[in-house]
């Protein structure tokens, strides 16, 4: 692709984007990798992949941030975050003020951040891939706290036309519905490799156009709007059907279609519709692969055929029934079934999840592989730990080009200098966190524990507060505690919202105990706070109900930065159970029965948590005696083992497994 061809596809290039894009740079990044990637994706002799995901957490506020040659729109900034704590005065007077860019609001949590990390590692490896998603005009939602009401969702407002690196294309695609044509505009955002030598184009589809009626215009407003089945069906159609149409519109030569979750299952339906010779579908199906991300029932979409008939024309309904009915008598279409029954390869996202998925779908058990998730090391390694790895280059080598080399940390476990250096690198991060929340008077040498992720029932966010008197007892008799909580609950998830309210009520009652136990609940958890917290707290608390956490990735970010784990045995942690990365407690899943995700086991697992927390607290204060550090402590052994295992749990290794097992 030439520069002229590239700029010729951009809507309003001369009027708006020419000041940020020229023949050598793209929003201050080199343009050449974009032209090279686009040429490869159009080449008939190149094996290219299309990657479909409903959400992408790209973290441009903390990694590979594009620059504008004009002032940024205030809507695309995010300065203030509220805190709810047991130190009321600070809550009332202060907010956390950070000068940072708003993340592109096209993700809700871990699934999206994983998709973003995946695309970044694809770029790092220089693979020919285009990613497809949706431009969410209102994002997920803005989270507000209101005492006695917990989380109060607010509509988010941002401006895609002035967001750095995001460009609208002149291209339009159409999906036929019984309410008229649904017209979609295409946008692009380019995800660069860590060394700026390669890119992956991300194509985002947007229904907010005057050509659509008002109801259809709002389809790409809010991610995971679930109050009407109409929204859910059409949002998934935009991703699957729209994504396939976008491939044709952009004239991309695609050899493999990777469906990241069942949200994109209608891509198979669209492929069937496109075929003039329907007998070729068996050949075309071999180009599709599928990744399942959850054993939780709510993550597997089913739609009544009668609902599909109100939206789609007959040919689409017939195709959906052909591929999505589990039996001839079924009255619904199952998107998970479409993927399982028609994709060449299927994978779970951790080894334990593979075991559970085979129990859930025994008919397909022999076809279900497991490729364990990871995180993008360049995004999540803190500056202090990057400097630490560079200092010991003789051990870690070029860890940026190959993050797997962090596994060599085990060589340094007896090195006194490294042991001292790794603890100090952590303290640098911790001091940064304390500066961000300075008005709440947290202290550097007090044990700091964090629980931060999507708030939903099976993740048991309020487990630590089940018997708060036990936490107070540990803090008074073993050592003081600092606890940080963060996360969003889906606006329609009443159970998740009740957990937030329950936590806030407990925090409120701890006001008189602030000197012993400090608790901060942070609003609007995003990738900025994800990086800040995963690299700076002392212990990362993770307590989902086994076996319902398919993978989990927040703890992977933490171990990259030497942060110890306090976790139930689920998801990725099962693969690190014997690696001395922290403490494992609570219920363990065994046997052929998956169990009930509503049976939370709060009493038994909270007791196990408090017993482990007591042990954690004791070891911490034997290690850190008011800044006098025992460098021979088992605590530092665990920090080193965390980094060592972080060498495996990265998306570069994961993508290489996808390439070898799924895409080839």
Number of C-alpha atoms within 10 A of each C-alpha: 15 14 15 9 10 13 18 14 15 20 16 15 18 12 8 14 23 14 14 19 22 15 12 11 13 23 20 17 20 17 20 19 20 25 16 16 21 21 15 20 25 16 14 12 9 14 17 22 23 23 22 30 24 29 28 29 23 27 24 20 19 17 15 19 17 17 16 18 12 9 8 15 15 13 15 20 17 15 14 15 16 18 26 23 25 26 23 14 11 17 17 12 8 16 16 17 13 13 11 15 22 20 21 23 27 24 27 23 21 18 22 18 24 23 24 25 27 24 31 29 28 26 26 25 19 17 20 23 25 25 25 29 26 30 29 27 23 20 22 25 21 18 23 17 20 12 12 11 14 20 24 14 16 13 12 16 14 19 14 20 14 19 22 23 23 20 24 22 19 14 15 17 19 17 16 13 16 12 14 14 15 22 24 26 19 27 25 20 18 22 25 26 21 20 11 16 18 26 31 27 22 24 26 27 26 26 30 22 15 10 13 17 16 12 11 22 18 18 22 24 22 21 23 21 17 14 10 8 15 15 19 18 20 21 25 22 21 29 26 28 23 29 29 23 21 24 16 12 13 16 12 20 19 21 17 21 26 24 28 21 21 27 25 32 32 29 28 27 25 20 18 23 17 13 12 8 9 12 10 11 16 11 8 20 19 15 21 24 23 27 24 24 23 20 20 14 9 8 14 17 17 18 17 13 19 11 14 22 15 14 18 21 14 14 12 20 19 17 17 25 22 14 21 27 19 16 10 8 7 13 15 19 23 23 24 20 20 25 29 24 17 22 23 17 21 25 25 26 24 26 22 25 29 23 18 24 25 18 16 15 13 12 11 14 16 9 14 21 22 20 22 25 27 28 30 25 29 22 19 26 21 24 15 19 22 18 13 17 22 16 14 13 12 9 18 21 17 15 19 18 14 17 22 22 19 24 21 18 22 17 12 16 19 11 13 12 11 20 20 15 17 23 19 16 21 22 20 18 22 22 18 16 19 17 14 14 19 15 16 22 14 21 16 17 18 20 21 24 24 23 25 23 23 18 23 21 22 21 20 18 26 24 23 22 16 18 16 16 11 18 20 18 15 21 21 15 10 17 18 22 23 21 20 19 24 23 21 27 23 20 19 12 12 13 15 24 21 19 21 25 20 18 20 26 17 17 23 17 11 21 16 11 16 19 17 18 23 23 30 22 23 23 22 18 21 23 22 19 17 19 20 20 27 29 32 27 29 25 30 28 25 25 27 25 27 24 26 23 22 27 27 22 21 24 28 30 28 29 29 31 30 32 28 30 26 24 23 25 26 27 25 24 24 18 16 17 16 10 13 19 25 24 20 23 19 21 20 13 17 10 8 11 10 17 14 13 17 9 10 18 14 18 12 11 20 22 18 16 24 21 14 19 23 19 14 20 22 16 15 24 20 15 19 18 12 11 12 11 17 17 20 15 15 15 22 23 20 22 27 31 25 30 28 26 25 28 23 22 29 27 26 28 22 22 23 15 15 17 14 10 15 22 21 10
